[in-house]
Amino acid sequence: MPTAFITAPPDTASDLARTLVDDGLAACVNRVDCTSVYRWDGDVHEDDEVILLAKTTDARYAVLADRVDELHPYEVPCIERFDETAVTENFGDWRADAVGSDGAE
């Protein structure tokens, strides 16, 4: 099962996380405050951001990534997929139940 690693500005992270859960695309989204240093348009920038770790399923990952891309305020949002090699059975079952195959549970 995958986790989507997403960075977002602090003022939009909460709404983005809630939308992913409300839309049935993620069972849970953890939010972690961070500072990012990155290159954009030839300059180095340093900004406060929020890391969103969205727990989803293989079946829903592509839809989740498309939804983040649609809603995200950045021109090029960070959306990365991490595939877990091991999760507890109880957690995996909960995640699958919470997300469902089509997001409607």
C-alpha positions in Angstrom: 0.0 0.0 0.0 1.3 3.5 -0.8 1.7 6.6 1.2 1.7 9.9 -0.8 4.3 12.4 0.4 3.1 15.9 -0.4 4.4 19.3 0.6 2.1 22.3 0.8 2.0 25.9 2.1 0.8 26.1 5.7 -2.3 28.1 4.8 -3.7 25.4 2.4 -2.3 22.1 4.0 -5.2 21.6 6.4 -7.9 22.0 3.7 -6.0 19.8 1.3 -5.6 17.0 3.9 -9.3 17.2 4.9 -10.4 17.1 1.3 -8.4 13.9 0.6 -10.0 12.2 3.6 -13.5 13.6 2.8 -13.3 12.5 -0.8 -12.3 8.9 0.3 -8.9 9.1 -1.3 -6.9 8.8 1.9 -7.7 7.0 5.1 -5.6 9.4 7.1 -3.3 12.4 6.4 -0.5 13.2 8.9 0.7 16.9 8.9 4.2 17.7 9.8 5.5 21.3 9.8 8.9 21.8 8.1 11.1 24.3 6.4 12.0 23.6 2.8 15.1 24.9 0.9 14.7 24.6 -2.9 15.7 26.0 -6.2 13.0 27.7 -8.3 13.5 29.8 -11.4 17.3 29.8 -10.8 17.1 31.2 -7.2 17.4 29.4 -3.9 14.3 29.8 -1.7 13.6 28.9 1.9 9.9 28.7 3.0 7.8 27.2 5.7 5.8 24.2 4.4 3.8 21.3 5.7 4.5 17.7 4.8 1.4 15.7 4.2 1.6 11.9 4.5 -1.6 10.6 2.9 -2.3 6.9 3.5 -4.1 5.4 0.5 -4.4 2.3 -1.5 -2.9 1.1 -4.9 -6.4 1.5 -6.4 -6.9 5.1 -5.3 -3.3 6.5 -5.5 -3.6 7.9 -9.1 -6.9 9.6 -8.3 -5.4 11.0 -5.1 -2.4 12.4 -7.0 -4.6 13.9 -9.7 -6.8 15.6 -7.0 -3.8 17.0 -5.2 -2.5 18.4 -8.5 -5.9 19.9 -9.2 -6.2 21.6 -5.8 -2.6 22.5 -5.0 -1.6 26.2 -5.3 1.9 25.4 -6.5 2.7 25.3 -10.3 4.7 22.1 -9.6 3.5 20.4 -6.4 5.6 17.8 -4.7 3.6 14.5 -4.9 5.7 11.4 -4.3 4.7 7.8 -3.8 6.3 5.7 -1.2 5.4 2.0 -1.3 5.5 0.3 2.1 7.1 -3.1 2.2 5.5 -3.9 5.6 2.5 -2.6 7.5 0.7 -4.4 10.3 -2.3 -6.4 9.1 -4.7 -4.4 11.3 -3.5 -1.1 9.9 -3.6 -2.3 6.3 -7.1 -3.6 6.8 -8.3 -0.4 8.4 -6.7 1.7 5.5 -8.3 -0.5 2.9 -11.7 -0.3 4.6 -11.5 3.5 5.1 -10.5 4.2 1.5 -12.4 1.5 -0.3 -12.0 0.6 -3.9 -13.9 3.6 -5.2 -13.8 6.0 -2.3 -17.5 5.5 -1.4 -17.7 3.5 1.8 
